[in-house]
Structure formats: structure tokens, C-alpha cells
């Protein structure tokens, strides 16, 4: 398959990239609180989605080096958002999981962003929402590759 080189496709590439960047920026601005860094929020979100993980597993899922994740976990633990417990079968490992406070934080963050997005979607007609629904599926599929 040839690379995207036609003027129309190149314009689509640029427009899509800019639209995704702008939407992401607007969604980040809707955060419930900025006391947690985006890196920390990403780790919290992964724990919310995947459940308890070892620090190494969390680092791998986040695409960071284990020493970096250790610092992230320490900060989240100090804030009361995660706990570390002994691994049930490997004494050299720990298991990291969300605390109730961490779960509340993640839910508040998700709610704030989704409320903003819901308000924007309410201004669109049914056909525009249908197009966005299809686009969301396509973008999700592209991001998964």
C-alpha cells in the first residue's frame, strides 16, 4: 500500500492530527484537579482499567522504565491514591492497587471530562453524532495497531 502522498490525503492527515491534538488539549483542561500529574493520572487510569498490578507490569503497560514508575507509585502512595502490598507468590515483588480515594479521584476526573464532552455533543445533530460514533470506532482501531 503506498504512503499517503496525495494532496487530499495529506490534508486529511494534517486535519485529523490537529483535531485530535486540540480535542485532547481541551479534555486535559477539564481535569477535576491538577494535583496529580498526567503521568500519575495515566498510571491511575491503567490500575482502574486493569486492576492490581506489579510495578513492573504497570511500567510495561505505561511504556516507561521501572525506576520511573517507582517514583510515580511513591508519589501516588504518598497522596493516598494507591497502596502497595506484598505479592502473594513472589516476595521480591509488590502489588499496586487503587485505594478508595484513588478510585474516587479517577471517577471524578472521568466525570469532569465526560461532562464537558457531553455538553459539546449535545450541540450536534443526530447525523453528526452518528459520524462521530463511526469516527471513534475507526480512531480506536487505528490507535490499537
C-alpha positions as CSV (number, residue, x, y, z in Angstrom):
1,X,0.0,0.0,0.0
2,X,1.5,3.3,-1.0
3,X,2.2,6.0,1.6
4,X,-0.3,8.8,1.9
5,X,1.1,11.3,-0.5
6,X,-1.9,12.7,-2.4
7,X,-2.7,16.3,-1.5
8,X,-6.2,15.4,-0.3
9,X,-5.0,12.6,1.9
10,X,-2.1,14.7,3.2
11,X,-4.6,17.4,4.2
12,X,-6.7,14.7,5.9
13,X,-3.6,13.6,7.9
14,X,-2.9,17.2,9.0
15,X,-6.5,18.0,9.8
16,X,-7.0,14.8,11.8
17,X,-3.8,15.2,13.7
18,X,-4.6,18.8,14.6
19,X,-8.2,17.9,15.6
20,X,-7.1,15.1,17.8
21,X,-4.4,17.3,19.5
22,X,-6.9,20.1,20.0
23,X,-9.5,17.8,21.5
24,X,-7.0,16.1,23.7
25,X,-5.8,19.5,25.0
26,X,-9.4,20.6,25.7
27,X,-10.2,17.4,27.5
28,X,-7.0,17.7,29.6
29,X,-8.1,21.2,30.6
30,X,-11.3,19.7,32.0
31,X,-9.4,17.7,34.7
32,X,-11.1,17.7,38.1
33,X,-7.8,18.6,39.7
34,X,-4.2,19.3,38.7
35,X,-2.7,17.9,41.9
36,X,-1.9,14.7,40.0
37,X,0.5,14.9,37.0
38,X,-0.7,13.5,33.7
39,X,1.8,10.6,34.1
40,X,0.4,9.8,37.5
41,X,-3.2,10.1,36.1
42,X,-2.3,7.7,33.4
43,X,-1.0,5.1,35.9
44,X,-4.2,5.6,38.0
45,X,-6.3,5.0,34.9
46,X,-4.4,1.9,34.0
47,X,-4.9,0.5,37.5
48,X,-8.6,1.4,37.2
49,X,-8.9,-0.4,33.9
50,X,-6.6,-3.4,34.6
51,X,-6.8,-3.9,38.4
52,X,-3.9,-4.5,40.7
53,X,-0.5,-4.9,39.0
54,X,3.1,-5.3,40.0
55,X,5.2,-2.1,39.5
56,X,6.9,-3.9,36.6
57,X,3.6,-4.7,34.9
58,X,2.4,-1.2,35.4
59,X,5.6,0.2,33.9
60,X,5.3,-2.1,30.9
61,X,1.7,-1.1,30.3
62,X,2.6,2.6,30.6
63,X,5.7,2.3,28.4
64,X,8.1,3.6,30.9
65,X,11.2,2.3,32.7
66,X,10.6,0.6,36.1
67,X,12.6,3.3,38.0
68,X,10.4,6.0,36.6
69,X,7.3,4.0,37.6
70,X,8.7,3.5,41.1
71,X,8.8,7.3,41.5
72,X,5.2,7.6,40.2
73,X,3.9,4.9,42.5
74,X,5.7,6.5,45.5
75,X,4.0,9.9,44.8
76,X,0.6,8.3,44.4
77,X,1.1,6.2,47.5
78,X,2.1,9.4,49.5
79,X,-1.1,11.1,48.2
80,X,-3.2,8.1,49.3
81,X,-4.3,7.1,45.8
82,X,-2.6,3.7,45.7
83,X,-1.3,1.1,48.1
84,X,1.5,-1.4,47.8
85,X,1.1,-4.9,49.3
86,X,3.2,-8.0,49.2
87,X,3.0,-10.1,46.2
88,X,1.2,-13.4,47.1
89,X,3.7,-15.7,45.4
90,X,6.9,-13.6,44.9
91,X,8.4,-12.0,48.0
92,X,10.6,-9.7,45.8
93,X,7.6,-8.1,44.2
94,X,4.8,-5.9,45.4
95,X,1.2,-5.4,44.1
96,X,0.0,-1.9,43.5
97,X,-3.8,-1.1,43.6
98,X,-6.1,1.8,43.8
99,X,-7.3,2.9,47.2
100,X,-10.9,4.1,47.6
101,X,-9.5,7.6,47.5
102,X,-7.8,6.8,44.2
103,X,-10.9,5.3,42.7
104,X,-12.9,8.4,43.7
105,X,-10.2,10.6,42.1
106,X,-10.3,8.6,38.8
107,X,-14.1,8.7,38.7
108,X,-14.2,12.5,39.3
109,X,-11.6,13.0,36.6
110,X,-13.6,10.9,34.1
111,X,-16.9,12.6,35.1
112,X,-15.4,16.1,34.6
113,X,-14.1,15.3,31.1
114,X,-17.2,13.4,30.0
115,X,-19.5,16.2,31.3
116,X,-17.6,18.7,29.1
117,X,-17.7,16.3,26.1
118,X,-21.4,15.6,26.7
119,X,-22.2,19.3,26.6
120,X,-20.3,19.6,23.3
121,X,-22.0,16.6,21.8
122,X,-25.5,18.0,22.8
123,X,-24.9,20.8,20.3
124,X,-24.6,18.4,17.4
125,X,-27.5,16.9,15.4
126,X,-28.1,13.2,15.2
127,X,-26.3,12.7,11.9
128,X,-23.2,14.5,13.3
129,X,-23.2,12.3,16.4
130,X,-23.5,9.2,14.2
131,X,-20.5,10.3,12.2
132,X,-18.5,10.8,15.4
133,X,-19.6,7.4,16.6
134,X,-18.1,5.8,13.5
135,X,-15.0,8.0,13.7
136,X,-14.5,6.9,17.3
137,X,-14.5,3.3,16.3
138,X,-12.1,3.9,13.5
139,X,-9.7,6.0,15.6
140,X,-9.8,3.4,18.3
141,X,-8.9,0.7,15.8
142,X,-6.1,2.9,14.4
143,X,-4.7,3.5,17.9
144,X,-4.8,-0.2,18.6
145,X,-2.4,-1.1,15.8
